[in-house]
Amino acid sequence: MHKDNSGFNDFLSLFKSLNKNNKQFLRYYFMIGHPGDDQDEVLLLKKRLYSLKNIEQFQVFTPTPMTISTCMYWTGLNPFTMESVDVVRDYKTKKKLKRMLLGDIKYRALRAGGKTP
């Protein structure tokens, strides 16, 4: 479902320009396994992680009541376009996506001498 991340990139550029002389940093929290995500999305995120610092944590998507994401999870459709979206429902695939990302984060943290999430 390759989402448009230009808003994130614009925000990141603005934040960096406003805080270049301050000691303020962003802390990142990522969601994986969201309806529409697949292995390719996780690989794109993994590539993006190399340019980011202060990755706080990430979680595997869990459906919660009364959200558009949960609607997508249960119906397998994007409610705005009615197009089909891929939905990861099985535990094995969710763990695989998590391992793909977690292994990279732990490796980077160990190389930097920091804590792992």
Backbone hydrogen bonds, N-H to C=O, Kabsch-Sander energy under -0.5 kcal/mol:
donor,donor_aa,acceptor,acceptor_aa,energy
5,N,3,K,-0.7
9,N,5,N,-2.3
10,D,6,S,-2.8
11,F,7,G,-2.4
12,L,8,F,-2.8
13,S,9,N,-2.3
14,L,10,D,-2.5
15,F,11,F,-3.1
16,K,12,L,-2.3
17,S,13,S,-2.3
18,L,14,L,-2.3
19,N,15,F,-1.5
20,K,17,S,-0.5
22,N,19,N,-0.8
24,Q,22,N,-0.5
28,Y,54,N,-2.3
30,F,57,Q,-2.0
32,I,59,Q,-2.7
36,G,86,D,-3.4
37,D,34,H,-3.2
42,V,38,D,-1.8
43,L,39,Q,-2.2
44,L,40,D,-2.1
45,L,41,E,-2.4
46,K,42,V,-2.7
47,K,43,L,-2.1
48,R,44,L,-2.0
49,L,45,L,-1.9
50,Y,46,K,-0.6
50,Y,47,K,-0.9
51,S,48,R,-1.6
52,L,49,L,-1.1
56,E,28,Y,-2.1
56,E,54,N,-0.9
57,Q,28,Y,-1.4
59,Q,30,F,-2.1
61,F,32,I,-2.9
67,T,64,T,-0.7
71,C,67,T,-1.8
72,M,68,I,-2.3
73,Y,69,S,-2.2
74,W,70,T,-2.6
75,T,71,C,-2.3
76,G,72,M,-2.4
78,N,83,E,-2.9
82,M,78,N,-3.3
85,V,76,G,-2.5
89,R,87,V,-0.7
94,K,90,D,-1.9
95,K,91,Y,-2.6
96,K,92,K,-1.9
97,L,93,T,-2.4
98,K,94,K,-2.3
99,R,95,K,-2.7
100,M,96,K,-2.1
101,L,97,L,-1.5
102,L,98,K,-3.4
103,G,99,R,-2.2
104,D,100,M,-0.6
105,I,101,L,-2.0
106,K,102,L,-2.8
107,Y,103,G,-1.9
108,R,104,D,-2.3
109,A,105,I,-2.4
110,L,106,K,-2.7
111,R,107,Y,-2.2
112,A,108,R,-1.8
113,G,109,A,-0.6
113,G,110,L,-0.7
114,G,109,A,-2.6
